[in-house]
Amino acid sequence: MNSTATAIARPRPREAHTLSAGASFYLLASITVSFLAGSSLPTPLYPLYQSLWSLSPMTITVVFGVYALGVLAALLFAGRLSDHLGRRPVLIFAALMQLIVMSMFATAAGAASLIAARLLQGLTTGAALAAVGAAMIDLNKARGTTANAVAPPFGSALGGIIGGFFVQFLPAPTELVYAAFAAIFAAQSVGLALMKEPISPRPGVWQSLKPQFTLPAAAREPLLLALPVLIAVWALAGLYASLGPALVRGLLGSNAPLLGGLAIFVLAATGGSAVLLLKDLEPRRMMALGAASLVVGIGIVMAAMSHNSTAAFFLGTAIAGLGFGPGFQGAVRSVVSVVAPHERAGTLSIVFIVSYISFGVPAIVAGSMLRRAALLPTAQVFSAAVMALAAAALIATALRLTSVSRARARAAARRY
């Protein structure tokens, strides 16, 4: 009898070494940050690669573009995989693959190996994005939705700053920075092995690998309404990722690598902070506020570029960041909150497909324009296009808010 009671009281070995729900949530958030930080990590190193291997600006544009292509391909083919296979297997595989990616970067010897590393990095990140985002919502719907909006911009910003720090202050930056991130991915792989699977696997694993753009019926209208905001905020991120470092160096008159990532860091930091401050705001109002802030912020940035004003450039960037964070958060919340748990990864994958097309295509176009035009005119044309997108998003969101308010007023009148 006593031995039976002792056996019942003693936790099973697997349970004794399983992470708590809280620890699992922070692990997942750290994975989003580290994967996206890793994606922007090479950006401050591109001038070194250009010098070492005599790369043309068009080659750097290709390196930038193949990453976005890899992300989109992975989201398209594997975006729904974790809804069926489970979150942990997908994430463990992605984290282990990131170790290979880091070794490819550290041993790269030319443009071909750099492009191969970026392509595999895009595939790996795309496979993880929907799975990790859905897993955070599985564990905590409210905090998970917020983390899905906060973690990506912070991760992208940190990667640029960290990469710049290694280039400016530490030896062998083209090897050391990737070794540091490889250690992070190794630790996260161990953490994932100890994490409890948040959902029950379902049949249809192979079927889930077939590309589909179908959305759950409940998510179709919310995504349609969120599209203008999604496109505007991620086109802005593409502007800062592709042209931001060069613009900052031109305004400050310095080639310091650390300064190269400063603009996107300010954009992301203000965006993430705004999400935390406004997380209780209704999603449509959050999108409207985001679109309005984008219009104002980008207007100031354009004026700053024309007058070569560093202070105004960063002021406009901060205001645009106040639009980037809430705009994306409002879009994610309005779409993901209406779908069932086993539809979350597939729905998030479509949100990220839209986001990465909006992020990658304008940046590649801007890179191509630089072959025929100077930096400042290219940046001004790009900024004007993003501003027009933000204005369209603001009008669409305002009209929808007005329509909803009138419908609620009519419903209230009928009750009385």
Steps between C-alpha positions, in 0.01 A plus 500: 500500500777743597701416189193566284440836667864592458487409130191715454650795689832486316482707179573327175851562369370688195279728713786569742707644215228685314505880483215687664249682282654835597855389419380347174336828400819700554702236317268530200518881508881477510491273193303760302748769605812291427380368164418849374812648659697237312330604178617863534839402646685498164382849401782696671748246360405558135761779453766255625380234257498754217857598579623141544335355190446809278122454502279737302197677658277278283655189656419634847143559380484134391631391841224706663236366260574127531439517874150641446444240227598222743267631770209517257565149365512354851184680607325383185596133530553452875288776654226256610733211588507564875117500513525127420846380604521711817691816588806338667622278213486787251678739735770253608579427134510873418731579795740221403500620140594847623820347639585385147412845364736671746784266403433576131528873566816457710673299225362692198768568237310690233168617362371150422549371855353819645189466281466132597518588869239774463264272307521226763460762772182624334360148469580425864357827632185466292442147629530626857301825483148359480577216743654718771234769463219245529671330797516826697128554441433137602666567836348843561266656244527862618875506570570285196329742264695790652829307478433422133496873429782607735762227451554519119592871480715480814678196360570665165626814674725314743661302220614815323635658819676182615652442158623861491649467850698189403626665180606822673648373827588128483750296298404258221138625481414280200560192718453608863149646470368181339665284766323704768162447335572131445537467878161668547330264253662198667366608841153558353504152344556353847220713642260385228582137576387566859183687402160334510314485167219763522261328256401144408631385159237446231483289184579662165872577534582433134185673382604811697813533284290583194497880452165651588383858523166408651410667827250393764172671417511702822838654408425609143333833564743602781801426276350692209452802728852463640676471161565873439660538844708182466634609162581854619683403821712229338583713197630755753712229665637410156594865444699513823660157454622576149572875498501597870870425574620697196269793583624517860863489392434778250320720754758448774801499271634184662569146377488350850328156462314542829321807368383309194235313699397800709203609286329161493573461872319828577211396273466161669560618856229767484270254321545232763458748785179634347358147474560443871341834593196459273443124528150549646381721214239353266676352191331720237577816696858378540528460122356849444747651747783309336411620150469863617840485674657356185370788289633763744830325567586434137409860411755623755761252372456626143540860613809403700661334197436811288656729764774260615373513861612210717281600796186524286584167333508316832193686630307392192635147535381482861150624406488253209600229749197593710303408188696186412448319831129571566414464130645149484367405844149614412510302175623181669249525783205563271580191290639239741252560781210360297648160399518164680827369655568255216453779245743747658827400331337490156336838554820657634694362203272692262542817709879459481489422126327833440747670736814358338383573146438858615843503668708335228363618167529878560849457645614305192346763273682773695827310464446480125421873483835580662672373185348792307432768764667649805415395854299808602256505201450125536424535872259788436306306233487197729383713795229667293368159392489374860331821612232455232444141619469620860250770396291238316512277807389790722205584273391135476527445875318826581216410264469158661496651851228742392296215352534292818403797719188567292401132510536496878296821530220351287504180706480701823210707363306187408539366855326811632 
